[in-house]
């Protein structure tokens, strides 16, 4: 398998300095103390629906995974039969040609 040579883009020191200065200009605001920040309190029932929907999705994906696994195993069995029959047919052809 071949690997493609990908050129990585390099950045010069001047460009890096300029980028850092631009980003520091955006960070002019000061951080607030943790004690001064007020948190929004939400009752637990506010998140119950999202938790229930996540659990439902998890269960649905488990069922889907089992269904796909079952189909996969069936296809593998069929593929083995086809390969075996193909090999038998090839042997018969070669015997008849000798």
C-alpha positions in Angstrom: 0.0 0.0 0.0 1.4 3.4 -1.0 1.5 6.3 1.3 1.0 9.7 -0.2 3.5 12.3 0.8 1.6 15.2 2.3 3.3 18.5 2.6 2.9 19.9 6.1 2.4 23.6 6.1 5.1 25.4 8.1 4.6 28.8 9.7 7.4 31.3 10.1 8.3 32.9 13.4 7.0 36.2 12.2 3.6 34.7 11.2 3.4 32.9 14.5 4.2 36.1 16.5 1.5 37.9 14.5 -1.0 35.2 15.2 -0.3 35.1 18.9 -0.6 38.9 19.1 -4.0 38.8 17.3 -5.3 36.2 19.7 -4.1 38.0 22.8 -5.9 41.2 21.6 -9.1 39.2 21.6 -8.5 38.2 25.2 -8.8 41.7 26.7 -11.5 40.8 29.2 -10.5 39.8 32.7 -11.6 36.6 34.3 -14.1 36.7 37.2 -13.6 35.0 40.5 -15.4 31.8 41.0 -17.2 33.1 44.1 -18.6 36.0 42.2 -20.2 34.0 39.5 -23.8 32.9 40.0 -24.7 29.5 38.7 -28.1 28.7 37.2 -29.7 26.0 39.3 -31.9 23.5 37.4 -34.1 20.8 39.0 -33.2 17.2 38.2 -36.4 16.7 36.4 -35.3 19.2 33.8 -32.7 16.7 32.6 -34.8 13.6 33.0 -36.2 13.7 29.5 -32.7 14.0 27.9 -31.4 11.1 30.0 -34.4 9.0 29.1 -34.0 9.8 25.4 -30.3 8.9 25.6 -31.1 5.6 27.3 -33.7 4.9 24.6 -31.2 5.6 21.9 -28.6 3.4 23.5 -31.1 0.5 23.7 -32.2 1.0 20.1 -28.6 1.0 18.9 -28.0 -2.2 20.9 -30.9 -3.9 19.1 -29.7 -2.5 15.7 -26.2 -3.8 16.4 -27.5 -7.3 17.2 -29.6 -7.3 14.0 -26.6 -6.3 11.9 -24.4 -8.9 13.5 -26.9 -11.6 12.7 -27.0 -10.5 9.1 -23.2 -10.4 9.0 -22.9 -14.0 10.3 -25.5 -15.1 7.8 -23.5 -13.5 4.9 -20.3 -15.1 6.1 -21.9 -18.5 6.1 -23.2 -18.0 2.6 -19.8 -16.7 1.4 -18.1 -19.8 2.8 -20.6 -22.0 0.9 -20.0 -20.1 -2.3 -16.2 -20.4 -1.9 -16.5 -24.1 -1.2 -18.7 -24.7 -4.2 -16.4 -22.7 -6.4 -13.4 -24.7 -5.3 -15.2 -28.0 -5.9 -16.2 -26.8 -9.4 -12.7 -25.8 -10.1 -11.4 -29.2 -9.1 -13.9 -31.0 -11.2 -13.0 -28.9 -14.2 -9.3 -29.5 -13.8 -9.9 -33.3 -13.4 -11.9 -33.4 -16.6 -9.2 -31.5 -18.5 -6.5 -34.0 -17.6 
